Amino acid sequence: MSGHSKWSQIKHKKANTDAKRGKTFTKIVKEISVAARSGGGDPDGNPRLRTAIEKAKEVNMPSDNIKKAIMKGTGELPGTTYEENVYEGYGPGGAALLIETLSDNKNRTVSEIRHILSKNGGSLGEAGCVAWMFEKKGYILVEKSKADEDTLMSLVLDAGAEDMENDPKEDNYEITVSPENLNAVREALVKGGLPVNVAEITMLPKSYVPLEGSASEQMVRLLDALEDNEDVQNVYSNFDITDEAVSSIK
């Protein structure tokens, strides 16, 4: 899963920058509201909301913002109604793309996504064209320097994880769990005093498409443009690029 590890590094590196500009706050507020609308305002009984709140805390969102977003979702406060849609397509080098959106104007969103893709060497595809290449999983990264491998493996497997990988080329252990067990495994790590770098519900590729040179640079630009769109919540892809390309992302 080294490709996905790089992908997670890219997303979270960018999220830290975007948080300073308020973009991450806006997207997380949307996710909290939609999660509360679909599953109720109690995070203990709503795993999606619980995960969204954890993301909000990771970027130091004020608790009042979180509370208001939940209340907008449950209807206790007036708010915009967002529609969830997933778009599928291809990026440079034939890499698959899944693009999750929350929007109050579907026509605007699909038009903007199509423009971004065509401008950056990608194309929009038909529903179902690439979804089969991915699996929905909980995904956790723990820094190797912070944890002993045997201890960590025992802890996460006892807590309900499916697997843990130790790629010698990566700085983090990669842990996969079923989506419903993500919070239980994360809590077990926290109670065990092990810091969690990433804990999220994601779409894991079943295989990867290696990109080099101009194709990898173009994919980075495409990723940046998609993530920059206010209606795009998550982008998943099956590309793998060099460490140098990852480090070049601002």
C-alpha positions as protocol buffer text, in pm:
chain_id: "A"
residue {
  index: 1
  type: MET
  ca { x: 0 y: 0 z: 0 }
}
residue {
  index: 2
  type: SER
  ca { x: 298 y: 233 z: -34 }
}
residue {
  index: 3
  type: GLY
  ca { x: 116 y: 418 z: -308 }
}
residue {
  index: 4
  type: HIS
  ca { x: -171 y: 496 z: -76 }
}
residue {
  index: 5
  type: SER
  ca { x: 71 y: 602 z: 196 }
}
residue {
  index: 6
  type: LYS
  ca { x: 214 y: 863 z: -41 }
}
residue {
  index: 7
  type: TRP
  ca { x: -139 y: 966 z: -137 }
}
residue {
  index: 8
  type: SER
  ca { x: -227 y: 1019 z: 230 }
}
residue {
  index: 9
  type: GLN
  ca { x: 89 y: 1224 z: 282 }
}
residue {
  index: 10
  type: ILE
  ca { x: -9 y: 1446 z: -11 }
}
residue {
  index: 11
  type: LYS
  ca { x: -364 y: 1500 z: 114 }
}
residue {
  index: 12
  type: HIS
  ca { x: -268 y: 1577 z: 471 }
}
residue {
  index: 13
  type: LYS
  ca { x: 24 y: 1796 z: 375 }
}
residue {
  index: 14
  type: LYS
  ca { x: -213 y: 1998 z: 161 }
}
residue {
  index: 15
  type: ALA
  ca { x: -485 y: 1996 z: 428 }
}
residue {
  index: 16
  type: ASN
  ca { x: -247 y: 2155 z: 676 }
}
residue {
  index: 17
  type: THR
  ca { x: -181 y: 2437 z: 430 }
}
residue {
  index: 18
  type: ASP
  ca { x: -545 y: 2478 z: 334 }
}
residue {
  index: 19
  type: ALA
  ca { x: -651 y: 2496 z: 698 }
}
residue {
  index: 20
  type: LYS
  ca { x: -470 y: 2827 z: 720 }
}
residue {
  index: 21
  type: ARG
  ca { x: -689 y: 2958 z: 438 }
}
residue {
  index: 22
  type: GLY
  ca { x: -1011 y: 2818 z: 579 }
}
residue {
  index: 23
  type: LYS
  ca { x: -1069 y: 2567 z: 299 }
}
residue {
  index: 24
  type: THR
  ca { x: -1041 y: 2263 z: 521 }
}
residue {
  index: 25
  type: PHE
  ca { x: -1275 y: 2419 z: 778 }
}
residue {
  index: 26
  type: THR
  ca { x: -1539 y: 2475 z: 509 }
}
residue {
  index: 27
  type: LYS
  ca { x: -1520 y: 2118 z: 382 }
}
residue {
  index: 28
  type: ILE
  ca { x: -1529 y: 1964 z: 729 }
}
residue {
  index: 29
  type: VAL
  ca { x: -1828 y: 2178 z: 828 }
}
residue {
  index: 30
  type: LYS
  ca { x: -2011 y: 2042 z: 523 }
}
residue {
  index: 31
  type: GLU
  ca { x: -1921 y: 1685 z: 614 }
}
residue {
  index: 32
  type: ILE
  ca { x: -2031 y: 1729 z: 976 }
}
residue {
  index: 33
  type: SER
  ca { x: -2366 y: 1877 z: 868 }
}
residue {
  index: 34
  type: VAL
  ca { x: -2436 y: 1601 z: 614 }
}
residue {
  index: 35
  type: ALA
  ca { x: -2328 y: 1330 z: 859 }
}
residue {
  index: 36
  type: ALA
  ca { x: -2560 y: 1473 z: 1127 }
}
residue {
  index: 37
  type: ARG
  ca { x: -2846 y: 1501 z: 877 }
}
residue {
  index: 38
  type: SER
  ca { x: -2812 y: 1140 z: 761 }
}
residue {
  index: 39
  type: GLY
  ca { x: -2732 y: 970 z: 1092 }
}
residue {
  index: 40
  type: GLY
  ca { x: -2831 y: 1201 z: 1375 }
}
residue {
  index: 41
  type: GLY
  ca { x: -2642 y: 1447 z: 1593 }
}
residue {
  index: 42
  type: ASP
  ca { x: -2502 y: 1201 z: 1849 }
}
residue {
  index: 43
  type: PRO
  ca { x: -2146 y: 1100 z: 1750 }
}
residue {
  index: 44
  type: ASP
  ca { x: -2159 y: 794 z: 1977 }
}
residue {
  index: 45
  type: GLY
  ca { x: -2431 y: 648 z: 1756 }
}
residue {
  index: 46
  type: ASN
  ca { x: -2311 y: 795 z: 1428 }
}
residue {
  index: 47
  type: PRO
  ca { x: -1966 y: 671 z: 1319 }
}
residue {
  index: 48
  type: ARG
  ca { x: -1954 y: 905 z: 1018 }
}
residue {
  index: 49
  type: LEU
  ca { x: -2018 y: 1208 z: 1237 }
}
residue {
  index: 50
  type: ARG
  ca { x: -1764 y: 1089 z: 1490 }
}
residue {
  index: 51
  type: THR
  ca { x: -1497 y: 1060 z: 1223 }
}
residue {
  index: 52
  type: ALA
  ca { x: -1581 y: 1407 z: 1088 }
}
residue {
  index: 53
  type: ILE
  ca { x: -1553 y: 1556 z: 1437 }
}
residue {
  index: 54
  type: GLU
  ca { x: -1211 y: 1392 z: 1481 }
}
residue {
  index: 55
  type: LYS
  ca { x: -1099 y: 1552 z: 1154 }
}
residue {
  index: 56
  type: ALA
  ca { x: -1223 y: 1888 z: 1282 }
}
residue {
  index: 57
  type: LYS
  ca { x: -1023 y: 1850 z: 1600 }
}
residue {
  index: 58
  type: GLU
  ca { x: -710 y: 1756 z: 1403 }
}
residue {
  index: 59
  type: VAL
  ca { x: -717 y: 2098 z: 1233 }
}
residue {
  index: 60
  type: ASN
  ca { x: -806 y: 2277 z: 1559 }
}
residue {
  index: 61
  type: MET
  ca { x: -1157 y: 2376 z: 1457 }
}
residue {
  index: 62
  type: PRO
  ca { x: -1330 y: 2562 z: 1744 }
}
residue {
  index: 63
  type: SER
  ca { x: -1586 y: 2348 z: 1928 }
}
residue {
  index: 64
  type: ASP
  ca { x: -1852 y: 2613 z: 1866 }
}
residue {
  index: 65
  type: ASN
  ca { x: -1809 y: 2569 z: 1489 }
}
residue {
  index: 66
  type: ILE
  ca { x: -1851 y: 2193 z: 1530 }
}
residue {
  index: 67
  type: LYS
  ca { x: -2165 y: 2236 z: 1741 }
}
residue {
  index: 68
  type: LYS
  ca { x: -2325 y: 2476 z: 1492 }
}
residue {
  index: 69
  type: ALA
  ca { x: -2247 y: 2243 z: 1200 }
}
residue {
  index: 70
  type: ILE
  ca { x: -2418 y: 1955 z: 1381 }
}
residue {
  index: 71
  type: MET
  ca { x: -2721 y: 2171 z: 1461 }
}
residue {
  index: 72
  type: LYS
  ca { x: -2750 y: 2277 z: 1097 }
}
residue {
  index: 73
  type: GLY
  ca { x: -2745 y: 1914 z: 996 }
}
residue {
  index: 74
  type: THR
  ca { x: -3015 y: 1813 z: 1244 }
}
residue {
  index: 75
  type: GLY
  ca { x: -3230 y: 2113 z: 1153 }
}
residue {
  index: 76
  type: GLU
  ca { x: -3192 y: 2293 z: 1486 }
}
residue {
  index: 77
  type: LEU
  ca { x: -3032 y: 2583 z: 1296 }
}
residue {
  index: 78
  type: PRO
  ca { x: -3103 y: 2693 z: 938 }
}
residue {
  index: 79
  type: GLY
  ca { x: -2844 y: 2578 z: 685 }
}
residue {
  index: 80
  type: THR
  ca { x: -2775 y: 2485 z: 326 }
}
residue {
  index: 81
  type: THR
  ca { x: -2877 y: 2140 z: 204 }
}
residue {
  index: 82
  type: TYR
  ca { x: -2591 y: 1963 z: 28 }
}
residue {
  index: 83
  type: GLU
  ca { x: -2625 y: 1673 z: -216 }
}
residue {
  index: 84
  type: GLU
  ca { x: -2368 y: 1395 z: -219 }
}
residue {
  index: 85
  type: ASN
  ca { x: -2233 y: 1275 z: -554 }
}
residue {
  index: 86
  type: VAL
  ca { x: -1938 y: 1065 z: -669 }
}
residue {
  index: 87
  type: TYR
  ca { x: -1774 y: 1122 z: -1007 }
}
residue {
  index: 88
  type: GLU
  ca { x: -1542 y: 875 z: -1177 }
}
residue {
  index: 89
  type: GLY
  ca { x: -1275 y: 936 z: -1435 }
}
residue {
  index: 90
  type: TYR
  ca { x: -913 y: 911 z: -1538 }
}
residue {
  index: 91
  type: GLY
  ca { x: -604 y: 1119 z: -1480 }
}
residue {
  index: 92
  type: PRO
  ca { x: -264 y: 1136 z: -1653 }
}
residue {
  index: 93
  type: GLY
  ca { x: -118 y: 798 z: -1741 }
}
residue {
  index: 94
  type: GLY
  ca { x: -459 y: 632 z: -1713 }
}
residue {
  index: 95
  type: ALA
  ca { x: -475 y: 652 z: -1334 }
}
residue {
  index: 96
  type: ALA
  ca { x: -827 y: 602 z: -1195 }
}
residue {
  index: 97
  type: LEU
  ca { x: -1004 y: 880 z: -1006 }
}
residue {
  index: 98
  type: LEU
  ca { x: -1296 y: 880 z: -763 }
}
residue {
  index: 99
  type: ILE
  ca { x: -1415 y: 1229 z: -671 }
}
residue {
  index: 100
  type: GLU
  ca { x: -1658 y: 1272 z: -382 }
}
residue {
  index: 101
  type: THR
  ca { x: -1852 y: 1599 z: -369 }
}
residue {
  index: 102
  type: LEU
  ca { x: -2098 y: 1783 z: -145 }
}
residue {
  index: 103
  type: SER
  ca { x: -2276 y: 2054 z: -338 }
}
residue {
  index: 104
  type: ASP
  ca { x: -2585 y: 2274 z: -341 }
}
residue {
  index: 105
  type: ASN
  ca { x: -2568 y: 2292 z: -722 }
}
residue {
  index: 106
  type: LYS
  ca { x: -2490 y: 1964 z: -899 }
}
residue {
  index: 107
  type: ASN
  ca { x: -2478 y: 2118 z: -1248 }
}
residue {
  index: 108
  type: ARG
  ca { x: -2218 y: 2372 z: -1141 }
}
residue {
  index: 109
  type: THR
  ca { x: -2009 y: 2107 z: -969 }
}
residue {
  index: 110
  type: VAL
  ca { x: -1996 y: 1858 z: -1257 }
}
residue {
  index: 111
  type: SER
  ca { x: -1916 y: 2137 z: -1502 }
}
residue {
  index: 112
  type: GLU
  ca { x: -1625 y: 2257 z: -1286 }
}
residue {
  index: 113
  type: ILE
  ca { x: -1489 y: 1906 z: -1235 }
}
residue {
  index: 114
  type: ARG
  ca { x: -1504 y: 1831 z: -1608 }
}
residue {
  index: 115
  type: HIS
  ca { x: -1313 y: 2155 z: -1677 }
}
residue {
  index: 116
  type: ILE
  ca { x: -1045 y: 2079 z: -1416 }
}
residue {
  index: 117
  type: LEU
  ca { x: -992 y: 1729 z: -1554 }
}
residue {
  index: 118
  type: SER
  ca { x: -969 y: 1834 z: -1918 }
}
residue {
  index: 119
  type: LYS
  ca { x: -729 y: 2116 z: -1829 }
}
residue {
  index: 120
  type: ASN
  ca { x: -494 y: 1879 z: -1645 }
}
residue {
  index: 121
  type: GLY
  ca { x: -476 y: 1572 z: -1865 }
}
residue {
  index: 122
  type: GLY
  ca { x: -778 y: 1392 z: -1724 }
}
residue {
  index: 123
  type: SER
  ca { x: -1129 y: 1301 z: -1835 }
}
residue {
  index: 124
  type: LEU
  ca { x: -1466 y: 1233 z: -1677 }
}
residue {
  index: 125
  type: GLY
  ca { x: -1596 y: 879 z: -1719 }
}
residue {
  index: 126
  type: GLU
  ca { x: -1925 y: 694 z: -1685 }
}
residue {
  index: 127
  type: ALA
  ca { x: -2060 y: 582 z: -1348 }
}
residue {
  index: 128
  type: GLY
  ca { x: -1896 y: 253 z: -1251 }
}
residue {
  index: 129
  type: CYS
  ca { x: -1598 y: 283 z: -1483 }
}
residue {
  index: 130
  type: VAL
  ca { x: -1337 y: 281 z: -1203 }
}
residue {
  index: 131
  type: ALA
  ca { x: -1525 y: 223 z: -874 }
}
residue {
  index: 132
  type: TRP
  ca { x: -1455 y: -150 z: -900 }
}
residue {
  index: 133
  type: MET
  ca { x: -1084 y: -76 z: -865 }
}
residue {
  index: 134
  type: PHE
  ca { x: -1129 y: 42 z: -505 }
}
residue {
  index: 135
  type: GLU
  ca { x: -1238 y: -95 z: -166 }
}
residue {
  index: 136
  type: LYS
  ca { x: -1389 y: 113 z: 115 }
}
residue {
  index: 137
  type: LYS
  ca { x: -1172 y: 73 z: 425 }
}
residue {
  index: 138
  type: GLY
  ca { x: -1066 y: 241 z: 745 }
}
residue {
  index: 139
  type: TYR
  ca { x: -702 y: 346 z: 711 }
}
residue {
  index: 140
  type: ILE
  ca { x: -456 y: 440 z: 988 }
}
residue {
  index: 141
  type: LEU
  ca { x: -95 y: 553 z: 976 }
}
residue {
  index: 142
  type: VAL
  ca { x: 131 y: 530 z: 1282 }
}
residue {
  index: 143
  type: GLU
  ca { x: 486 y: 665 z: 1270 }
}
residue {
  index: 144
  type: LYS
  ca { x: 744 y: 388 z: 1299 }
}
residue {
  index: 145
  type: SER
  ca { x: 966 y: 586 z: 1533 }
}
residue {
  index: 146
  type: LYS
  ca { x: 680 y: 604 z: 1785 }
}
residue {
  index: 147
  type: ALA
  ca { x: 585 y: 237 z: 1803 }
}
residue {
  index: 148
  type: ASP
  ca { x: 732 y: -112 z: 1835 }
}
residue {
  index: 149
  type: GLU
  ca { x: 607 y: -327 z: 1548 }
}
residue {
  index: 150
  type: ASP
  ca { x: 513 y: -638 z: 1749 }
}
residue {
  index: 151
  type: THR
  ca { x: 341 y: -437 z: 2023 }
}
residue {
  index: 152
  type: LEU
  ca { x: 152 y: -227 z: 1771 }
}
residue {
  index: 153
  type: MET
  ca { x: 40 y: -528 z: 1569 }
}
residue {
  index: 154
  type: SER
  ca { x: -89 y: -707 z: 1877 }
}
residue {
  index: 155
  type: LEU
  ca { x: -276 y: -397 z: 1993 }
}
residue {
  index: 156
  type: VAL
  ca { x: -449 y: -317 z: 1666 }
}
residue {
  index: 157
  type: LEU
  ca { x: -542 y: -676 z: 1581 }
}
residue {
  index: 158
  type: ASP
  ca { x: -695 y: -722 z: 1926 }
}
residue {
  index: 159
  type: ALA
  ca { x: -891 y: -399 z: 1870 }
}
residue {
  index: 160
  type: GLY
  ca { x: -1039 y: -528 z: 1544 }
}
residue {
  index: 161
  type: ALA
  ca { x: -794 y: -430 z: 1269 }
}
residue {
  index: 162
  type: GLU
  ca { x: -780 y: -646 z: 956 }
}
residue {
  index: 163
  type: ASP
  ca { x: -414 y: -606 z: 868 }
}
residue {
  index: 164
  type: MET
  ca { x: -95 y: -407 z: 933 }
}
residue {
  index: 165
  type: GLU
  ca { x: 186 y: -354 z: 684 }
}
residue {
  index: 166
  type: ASN
  ca { x: 545 y: -247 z: 734 }
}
residue {
  index: 167
  type: ASP
  ca { x: 688 y: -124 z: 405 }
}
residue {
  index: 168
  type: PRO
  ca { x: 1063 y: -70 z: 461 }
}
residue {
  index: 169
  type: LYS
  ca { x: 1051 y: 228 z: 222 }
}
residue {
  index: 170
  type: GLU
  ca { x: 788 y: 411 z: 430 }
}
residue {
  index: 171
  type: ASP
  ca { x: 807 y: 601 z: 760 }
}
residue {
  index: 172
  type: ASN
  ca { x: 469 y: 478 z: 885 }
}
residue {
  index: 173
  type: TYR
  ca { x: 300 y: 149 z: 965 }
}
residue {
  index: 174
  type: GLU
  ca { x: -16 y: 112 z: 755 }
}
residue {
  index: 175
  type: ILE
  ca { x: -319 y: -35 z: 930 }
}
residue {
  index: 176
  type: THR
  ca { x: -642 y: -133 z: 755 }
}
residue {
  index: 177
  type: VAL
  ca { x: -972 y: -190 z: 931 }
}
residue {
  index: 178
  type: SER
  ca { x: -1336 y: -230 z: 833 }
}
residue {
  index: 179
  type: PRO
  ca { x: -1500 y: 117 z: 827 }
}
residue {
  index: 180
  type: GLU
  ca { x: -1716 y: 36 z: 1130 }
}
residue {
  index: 181
  type: ASN
  ca { x: -1409 y: -56 z: 1340 }
}
residue {
  index: 182
  type: LEU
  ca { x: -1203 y: 256 z: 1261 }
}
residue {
  index: 183
  type: ASN
  ca { x: -1294 y: 446 z: 1577 }
}
residue {
  index: 184
  type: ALA
  ca { x: -1240 y: 142 z: 1802 }
}
residue {
  index: 185
  type: VAL
  ca { x: -889 y: 84 z: 1667 }
}
residue {
  index: 186
  type: ARG
  ca { x: -803 y: 455 z: 1683 }
}
residue {
  index: 187
  type: GLU
  ca { x: -919 y: 471 z: 2045 }
}
residue {
  index: 188
  type: ALA
  ca { x: -712 y: 165 z: 2131 }
}
residue {
  index: 189
  type: LEU
  ca { x: -404 y: 337 z: 1988 }
}
residue {
  index: 190
  type: VAL
  ca { x: -471 y: 657 z: 2181 }
}
residue {
  index: 191
  type: LYS
  ca { x: -525 y: 465 z: 2506 }
}
residue {
  index: 192
  type: GLY
  ca { x: -200 y: 282 z: 2438 }
}
residue {
  index: 193
  type: GLY
  ca { x: -17 y: 614 z: 2412 }
}
residue {
  index: 194
  type: LEU
  ca { x: 57 y: 578 z: 2041 }
}
residue {
  index: 195
  type: PRO
  ca { x: 11 y: 892 z: 1827 }
}
residue {
  index: 196
  type: VAL
  ca { x: -199 y: 848 z: 1513 }
}
residue {
  index: 197
  type: ASN
  ca { x: -84 y: 1038 z: 1203 }
}
residue {
  index: 198
  type: VAL
  ca { x: -387 y: 955 z: 988 }
}
residue {
  index: 199
  type: ALA
  ca { x: -718 y: 784 z: 1069 }
}
residue {
  index: 200
  type: GLU
  ca { x: -983 y: 801 z: 801 }
}
residue {
  index: 201
  type: ILE
  ca { x: -1241 y: 619 z: 595 }
}
residue {
  index: 202
  type: THR
  ca { x: -1093 y: 592 z: 249 }
}
residue {
  index: 203
  type: MET
  ca { x: -1113 y: 408 z: -81 }
}
residue {
  index: 204
  type: LEU
  ca { x: -809 y: 181 z: -110 }
}
residue {
  index: 205
  type: PRO
  ca { x: -695 y: 88 z: -462 }
}
residue {
  index: 206
  type: LYS
  ca { x: -666 y: -282 z: -540 }
}
residue {
  index: 207
  type: SER
  ca { x: -360 y: -207 z: -755 }
}
residue {
  index: 208
  type: TYR
  ca { x: -149 y: 95 z: -853 }
}
residue {
  index: 209
  type: VAL
  ca { x: -45 y: 273 z: -1170 }
}
residue {
  index: 210
  type: PRO
  ca { x: 314 y: 405 z: -1145 }
}
residue {
  index: 211
  type: LEU
  ca { x: 363 y: 757 z: -1283 }
}
residue {
  index: 212
  type: GLU
  ca { x: 695 y: 922 z: -1364 }
}
residue {
  index: 213
  type: GLY
  ca { x: 823 y: 1249 z: -1508 }
}
residue {
  index: 214
  type: SER
  ca { x: 570 y: 1483 z: -1662 }
}
residue {
  index: 215
  type: ALA
  ca { x: 278 y: 1247 z: -1589 }
}
residue {
  index: 216
  type: SER
  ca { x: 347 y: 1256 z: -1214 }
}
residue {
  index: 217
  type: GLU
  ca { x: 385 y: 1635 z: -1221 }
}
residue {
  index: 218
  type: GLN
  ca { x: 60 y: 1670 z: -1411 }
}
residue {
  index: 219
  type: MET
  ca { x: -118 y: 1440 z: -1164 }
}
residue {
  index: 220
  type: VAL
  ca { x: 2 y: 1654 z: -873 }
}
residue {
  index: 221
  type: ARG
  ca { x: -137 y: 1964 z: -1046 }
}
residue {
  index: 222
  type: LEU
  ca { x: -466 y: 1784 z: -1111 }
}
residue {
  index: 223
  type: LEU
  ca { x: -491 y: 1677 z: -748 }
}
residue {
  index: 224
  type: ASP
  ca { x: -421 y: 2031 z: -635 }
}
residue {
  index: 225
  type: ALA
  ca { x: -688 y: 2176 z: -864 }
}
residue {
  index: 226
  type: LEU
  ca { x: -953 y: 1923 z: -759 }
}
residue {
  index: 227
  type: GLU
  ca { x: -883 y: 1964 z: -388 }
}
residue {
  index: 228
  type: ASP
  ca { x: -897 y: 2341 z: -437 }
}
residue {
  index: 229
  type: ASN
  ca { x: -1260 y: 2319 z: -551 }
}
residue {
  index: 230
  type: GLU
  ca { x: -1496 y: 2401 z: -265 }
}
residue {
  index: 231
  type: ASP
  ca { x: -1745 y: 2128 z: -363 }
}
residue {
  index: 232
  type: VAL
  ca { x: -1487 y: 1847 z: -369 }
}
residue {
  index: 233
  type: GLN
  ca { x: -1464 y: 1663 z: -38 }
}
residue {
  index: 234
  type: ASN
  ca { x: -1233 y: 1374 z: -122 }
}
residue {
  index: 235
  type: VAL
  ca { x: -1032 y: 1253 z: -419 }
}
residue {
  index: 236
  type: TYR
  ca { x: -908 y: 895 z: -445 }
}
residue {
  index: 237
  type: SER
  ca { x: -670 y: 759 z: -705 }
}
residue {
  index: 238
  type: ASN
  ca { x: -461 y: 451 z: -776 }
}
residue {
  index: 239
  type: PHE
  ca { x: -145 y: 629 z: -889 }
}
residue {
  index: 240
  type: ASP
  ca { x: 198 y: 589 z: -732 }
}
residue {
  index: 241
  type: ILE
  ca { x: 463 y: 859 z: -772 }
}
residue {
  index: 242
  type: THR
  ca { x: 819 y: 915 z: -656 }
}
residue {
  index: 243
  type: ASP
  ca { x: 912 y: 1054 z: -316 }
}
residue {
  index: 244
  type: GLU
  ca { x: 1060 y: 1355 z: -496 }
}
residue {
  index: 245
  type: ALA
  ca { x: 723 y: 1434 z: -653 }
}
residue {
  index: 246
  type: VAL
  ca { x: 553 y: 1408 z: -313 }
}
residue {
  index: 247
  type: SER
  ca { x: 804 y: 1643 z: -151 }
}
residue {
  index: 248
  type: SER
  ca { x: 754 y: 1901 z: -426 }
}
residue {
  index: 249
  type: ILE
  ca { x: 393 y: 1966 z: -324 }
}
residue {
  index: 250
  type: LYS
  ca { x: 349 y: 2301 z: -153 }
}
